[in-house]
Amino acid sequence: MKRSYKLLITSIAAAGLLAACGNNAEENNAGENNTSENNEAENAADNNSGEEAAGEDLSGELVVYSSRNEQFVDELLDKFEEDTGVEVQALHEAEPLQIQEEAGNVQADVFISNDVGGLEYLNQEGLLAESDPENIDTIDEQYRADNNEWVAISTRARGFIYNQDMIDEEDVPSRMEDLFEDSYGDVENGYAITRGGNGGMIGNVSALRYEWGDERTQEWVEAIQENASGIFEGHGDIRRAVGAGEHAFGLVNNYYYHQQLEEPTDNNVGFVYADQEEDEMGAIVNAAGAGLVEGGPNQENAEAFMDWLLEEENQLAFVGESLEVPINEDLDPPFEEAVPFSELHVQNMPLRELGDYFQDTRQLIEDAGLDLELR
């Protein structure tokens, strides 16, 4: 079982632990230089598929920072360990700003993010490294940075999960701007949102800033902060609360609806994709992916990880149990209920634009008071 460090520890302790990871990586890399050819041959036989993907013999460590749900990442990283023999050290619940804070003492090799905005923000700050992974052409250019500093693998759309025992579909909001209306706060048990610091909410608000400008977007944030009956830490909390009838509906990514359908109980839920009419802005979308950290201590292993990740079976492993949709159009979603993105009316905004709004969006959300409390 890989070691997993939590951000609940102090920043000093975290830096110390991860510095230790870096030192261990150096020791293992030094040991790698002294490995005999016979041992390399044995490793090649044992890990043939992984090393063929990487194009070289691998050993040592890889330090991965991830803001993605731990349960969606661990199996992927375990698979990389099994395929290559590289030991993965994972720091979960990491935020993009932590990469920025450690720029003078880089600890991470790879950053896995649930938000393209965070990846592109780091890229614009010069904190991600250019790459040229194998199979990069399986990902459309709109879903990766100009020089492949980051690559998106899976995607999702925003909308409203609702409890079919409590509210009819026609009474559920169909547009983001519907939440300006106070009346939605008066429905039975009201509606639920996440706190403002949640990555999905940051992306949602950033997309509205692109569409509406800052003034109207802040008014929207203030309206939902005032009218929502529940403000939760994460979207998983919302989908469970809606399924249990604690709230009539909630604003989530579509895959949380798919997750709730798989629950043995409290699964009588529906989903409304937002802004689907031709004259509306289209569903807000975001994506999850990975980027190489500039100056990471295990650069060779990091580059091999990106090569490995873009193999089709590993793109599907990245999607994993999240029930998101693969960005690679040649790959079928791993579940039946998924709506192909080609069938959705999607907001006309390049995902890279999210990086332009990332930092200011956090400030706008704080100014509106949405990130100050849970209820």
matplotlib code that plots the C-alpha trace (Angstrom):
import matplotlib.pyplot as plt

x = [0.0, 1.4, 2.0, -0.5, 0.1, -2.8, -2.9, -4.3, -0.7, 1.0, 2.8, 6.2, 5.5, 4.3, 7.4, 9.6, 7.8, 7.9, 11.6, 12.2, 10.4, 12.8, 15.8, 14.6, 14.2, 17.8, 19.0, 17.0, 18.1, 21.7, 21.1, 19.6, 22.9, 24.6, 22.0, 23.4, 22.3, 21.0, 18.6, 17.5, 16.7, 14.7, 12.8, 12.1, 10.6, 8.5, 7.2, 7.3, 4.1, 4.8, 8.4, 7.4, 5.0, 7.7, 10.3, 13.0, 13.8, 12.4, 13.1, 13.1, 10.2, 7.5, 6.0, 2.4, 0.4, -3.3, -6.4, -8.6, -10.7, -8.4, -10.6, -10.3, -6.5, -5.2, -6.0, -4.4, -1.2, -1.2, -1.4, 1.5, 3.6, 2.6, 3.4, 6.7, 8.1, 8.3, 7.3, 4.7, 4.4, 1.1, 0.0, -3.8, -5.9, -3.1, -4.0, -2.4, -1.2, 0.9, 2.9, 3.4, 4.4, 7.1, 8.5, 11.8, 12.0, 10.2, 8.8, 6.3, 6.9, 3.4, 0.2, -3.1, -6.0, -9.8, -9.8, -8.1, -8.2, -5.7, -3.4, -3.4, -2.9, 0.3, 1.3, 1.0, 3.1, 5.9, 5.5, 4.8, 7.2, 6.8, 6.4, 5.9, 4.3, 3.6, 0.0, -0.5, -2.5, -5.3, -6.2, -7.6, -5.5, -8.3, -7.9, -4.2, -1.7, 0.1, 3.3, 1.6, 2.5, -0.8, -3.2, -6.8, -8.1, -11.7, -14.5, -17.9, -20.7, -22.6, -26.3, -28.9, -29.4, -32.9, -35.0, -37.9, -40.0, -39.8, -39.8, -40.9, -38.3, -40.1, -39.8, -36.0, -33.9, -32.8, -30.3, -27.6, -29.3, -32.5, -30.7, -31.0, -34.6, -35.4, -38.3, -35.9, -34.9, -38.5, -39.0, -39.4, -36.1, -34.5, -31.4, -27.7, -24.4, -20.7, -18.6, -16.9, -13.4, -14.5, -12.7, -15.9, -17.5, -14.4, -14.6, -18.3, -17.9, -14.9, -17.0, -19.8, -17.2, -16.2, -19.9, -21.3, -18.5, -17.5, -20.3, -23.2, -21.3, -20.7, -24.4, -25.1, -22.6, -24.3, -27.7, -26.9, -25.1, -28.2, -30.8, -29.2, -30.5, -27.3, -23.7, -21.5, -17.8, -18.1, -20.4, -20.6, -22.3, -24.8, -25.8, -26.3, -28.3, -30.5, -31.0, -32.0, -34.5, -32.7, -32.7, -34.9, -32.0, -28.4, -25.8, -23.2, -21.2, -23.1, -21.0, -22.3, -25.8, -24.3, -22.8, -26.1, -27.9, -25.6, -26.5, -28.6, -31.0, -31.9, -31.3, -34.6, -32.9, -32.8, -30.5, -31.0, -28.1, -28.0, -28.5, -29.4, -31.6, -30.0, -30.1, -28.6, -24.9, -24.6, -23.5, -20.4, -17.8, -14.5, -11.9, -9.5, -5.9, -2.2, 0.8, 4.6, 5.9, 8.9, 12.1, 10.6, 13.1, 12.2, 11.9, 12.6, 9.9, 7.5, 7.9, 7.4, 4.2, 2.8, 3.7, 2.0, -1.1, -1.9, -2.1, -5.8, -6.3, -4.7, -6.9, -9.8, -8.1, -7.9, -11.6, -12.0, -14.9, -15.5, -18.1, -16.8, -16.5, -13.2, -12.1, -10.6, -13.6, -12.4, -13.0, -16.5, -17.7, -17.5, -21.2, -24.5, -26.1, -23.5, -24.6, -21.9, -20.6, -21.3, -25.0, -24.7, -24.9, -21.7, -20.5, -18.3, -15.3, -11.8, -11.0, -7.6, -9.4, -10.2, -6.6, -7.0, -9.7, -8.5, -6.9, -9.3, -12.3, -11.2, -11.0, -14.5, -16.0, -14.4, -15.7, -19.2, -19.0, -19.6, -16.4, -16.8, -19.2, -20.9, -24.6]
y = [0.0, 3.3, 6.0, 8.8, 12.1, 14.4, 18.2, 18.2, 18.3, 21.6, 23.1, 22.6, 19.0, 18.4, 20.0, 17.8, 14.6, 15.4, 16.5, 13.0, 11.6, 13.7, 12.4, 8.8, 9.4, 10.5, 7.5, 5.1, 6.9, 6.5, 2.8, 2.6, 3.6, 0.7, -1.9, -4.8, -5.7, -9.0, -7.3, -4.9, -8.0, -9.5, -6.2, -6.1, -9.6, -8.9, -5.5, -5.9, -4.1, -1.1, -0.7, -1.0, 1.9, 3.9, 2.9, 2.3, 0.5, 2.3, 2.3, 4.7, 6.9, 9.3, 12.0, 12.8, 15.6, 15.2, 17.4, 14.6, 12.4, 9.9, 6.9, 7.8, 8.1, 5.3, 2.5, 4.4, 4.9, 1.3, 0.2, 2.4, 0.8, -2.7, -2.0, -0.2, -1.0, 2.7, 3.4, 6.2, 8.6, 10.4, 13.6, 13.8, 16.9, 19.0, 22.4, 24.2, 26.9, 24.4, 23.8, 27.5, 27.8, 25.1, 26.6, 27.3, 23.7, 21.5, 18.3, 17.0, 15.4, 15.2, 17.2, 15.5, 18.0, 17.8, 21.3, 22.5, 26.0, 25.0, 23.3, 26.2, 28.7, 26.8, 26.6, 30.4, 30.8, 28.8, 25.9, 23.1, 21.6, 21.0, 17.4, 15.3, 12.1, 9.1, 8.9, 12.6, 12.9, 10.8, 14.0, 16.9, 20.1, 22.0, 19.6, 20.2, 23.0, 24.5, 22.5, 19.7, 21.0, 19.5, 17.0, 16.5, 12.9, 13.0, 15.5, 16.4, 18.9, 20.9, 20.6, 19.8, 16.4, 16.2, 13.9, 12.6, 12.0, 15.6, 17.7, 17.3, 17.8, 20.9, 22.6, 22.1, 25.0, 24.6, 27.5, 28.8, 32.2, 30.6, 30.6, 34.3, 33.7, 33.6, 31.2, 28.2, 28.7, 28.2, 24.7, 21.8, 21.3, 23.8, 23.2, 22.4, 23.8, 23.3, 25.7, 28.2, 26.7, 23.5, 23.0, 22.3, 25.5, 27.5, 26.3, 27.0, 30.6, 31.1, 30.0, 32.5, 35.3, 34.5, 34.5, 37.3, 39.4, 39.9, 42.1, 39.8, 36.7, 38.1, 38.9, 35.2, 33.9, 36.2, 34.9, 31.2, 31.9, 33.5, 31.1, 27.7, 25.5, 23.5, 24.4, 21.3, 20.5, 18.3, 17.2, 13.6, 15.1, 16.8, 13.8, 11.7, 14.4, 14.8, 11.1, 10.9, 13.7, 16.2, 18.6, 18.7, 19.3, 20.3, 21.8, 19.2, 17.6, 15.1, 12.1, 12.5, 11.7, 8.6, 7.6, 8.1, 5.8, 3.0, 3.3, 0.4, 2.9, 6.6, 6.3, 7.7, 10.8, 12.6, 15.1, 18.3, 19.5, 23.3, 25.8, 23.3, 25.5, 26.8, 30.4, 29.6, 29.5, 25.7, 23.4, 24.5, 21.8, 21.1, 18.4, 16.4, 15.7, 15.8, 17.9, 17.6, 19.9, 22.0, 20.9, 17.8, 15.5, 12.4, 13.9, 10.6, 8.8, 11.7, 11.7, 7.9, 8.4, 10.7, 8.2, 5.5, 7.5, 8.1, 4.5, 3.8, 1.3, 3.8, 6.7, 4.5, 3.7, 7.4, 7.7, 4.7, 4.7, 8.5, 7.8, 10.8, 10.7, 10.0, 13.0, 10.6, 10.2, 6.7, 5.4, 4.5, 5.7, 2.8, 3.0, 3.1, 6.2, 8.6, 11.3, 11.7, 15.2, 15.3, 15.3, 18.2, 21.9, 23.0, 26.5, 28.0, 28.6, 27.0, 25.2, 26.9, 30.1, 28.8, 29.4, 33.1, 33.3, 30.8, 33.1, 36.1, 33.7, 32.5, 36.1, 36.9, 33.9, 35.0, 38.5, 37.2, 35.2, 31.7, 30.2, 31.2, 28.6, 25.2, 24.6]
z = [0.0, -1.0, 1.6, 1.6, 3.3, 4.3, 4.2, 7.7, 8.9, 9.2, 6.2, 8.0, 8.6, 5.1, 3.7, 5.9, 4.9, 1.2, 1.4, 2.8, -0.3, -2.5, -0.6, -0.9, -4.6, -4.9, -3.0, -5.1, -8.3, -7.1, -6.5, -10.0, -11.6, -9.8, -10.9, -12.8, -16.3, -15.1, -12.7, -15.4, -17.6, -14.7, -14.3, -18.0, -17.9, -14.9, -16.0, -19.8, -20.6, -18.4, -19.5, -23.2, -22.6, -20.9, -23.4, -20.8, -17.5, -14.5, -10.8, -7.9, -6.9, -8.3, -6.1, -7.1, -5.7, -6.4, -5.8, -7.3, -5.0, -3.4, -4.3, -8.0, -7.9, -5.8, -8.1, -11.0, -9.1, -7.9, -11.5, -12.5, -9.6, -10.8, -14.5, -13.9, -10.5, -9.6, -6.1, -5.9, -3.0, -3.1, -1.4, -1.6, -1.1, -2.6, -4.0, -7.0, -4.8, -2.8, -6.0, -6.3, -2.6, -3.1, -6.3, -4.6, -3.2, -5.6, -4.1, -6.6, -10.0, -11.2, -10.4, -10.9, -10.9, -11.1, -12.6, -15.8, -14.4, -11.7, -14.2, -16.6, -13.8, -12.8, -16.4, -16.8, -13.7, -15.3, -12.8, -15.3, -17.7, -21.5, -22.6, -25.6, -24.4, -26.6, -27.9, -27.2, -30.4, -28.8, -26.9, -28.9, -28.8, -27.0, -24.0, -23.5, -23.0, -25.9, -25.2, -23.4, -19.9, -18.9, -20.6, -19.7, -19.7, -18.5, -18.5, -17.0, -17.2, -14.6, -13.9, -11.3, -9.5, -8.1, -6.0, -8.1, -5.0, -4.0, -7.2, -10.8, -13.6, -14.9, -11.5, -11.4, -12.7, -16.3, -16.5, -14.2, -14.1, -12.7, -9.4, -9.2, -8.3, -4.6, -5.2, -5.6, -2.0, -1.0, -2.5, 0.0, 1.8, -0.6, -2.7, -2.0, -3.3, -2.4, -0.6, -2.8, -2.4, -4.0, -7.3, -9.2, -7.9, -8.7, -12.3, -12.4, -11.2, -13.6, -16.5, -15.5, -15.3, -18.8, -19.9, -17.8, -16.4, -12.8, -11.5, -12.5, -11.5, -8.0, -7.7, -8.7, -6.0, -3.4, -4.5, -4.1, -0.9, 0.5, -0.9, -0.7, 2.2, 2.3, 1.7, 1.7, 1.5, -1.6, -4.3, -2.9, 0.1, -2.1, -4.2, -1.0, 0.6, -2.4, -2.7, 0.9, 0.5, 2.7, -0.2, -3.4, -5.8, -5.9, -8.2, -9.1, -11.9, -14.0, -12.8, -9.2, -10.6, -12.2, -8.8, -7.0, -9.5, -8.4, -4.7, -3.4, -1.8, -2.2, -5.9, -7.3, -8.7, -12.1, -13.7, -15.7, -17.8, -17.6, -20.4, -23.2, -25.4, -28.6, -27.4, -24.0, -23.1, -23.0, -20.2, -18.2, -18.6, -16.9, -17.1, -15.0, -16.0, -15.1, -15.7, -15.2, -12.4, -13.5, -11.7, -10.1, -8.4, -10.5, -14.0, -15.9, -14.0, -14.4, -18.2, -18.2, -16.2, -18.8, -21.6, -19.6, -18.7, -22.4, -23.2, -23.8, -21.0, -18.6, -19.8, -18.9, -15.6, -14.9, -15.4, -13.1, -10.7, -11.1, -13.9, -15.8, -19.6, -21.4, -23.5, -26.1, -28.4, -29.5, -25.9, -24.9, -21.4, -18.9, -18.0, -19.9, -18.6, -19.8, -22.4, -25.0, -25.0, -28.8, -27.8, -25.4, -26.0, -24.4, -23.4, -26.2, -24.0, -24.4, -21.2, -21.1, -20.4, -16.9, -16.0, -16.7, -14.1, -11.4, -8.9, -9.2, -8.9, -5.5, -4.4, -5.9, -4.1, -0.8, -1.2, -1.8, 1.5, -0.1, 1.3, 4.9, 6.2, 5.7, 6.5]

ax = plt.figure().add_subplot(projection="3d")
ax.plot(x, y, z, "-o")
ax.set_aspect("equal")
plt.show()
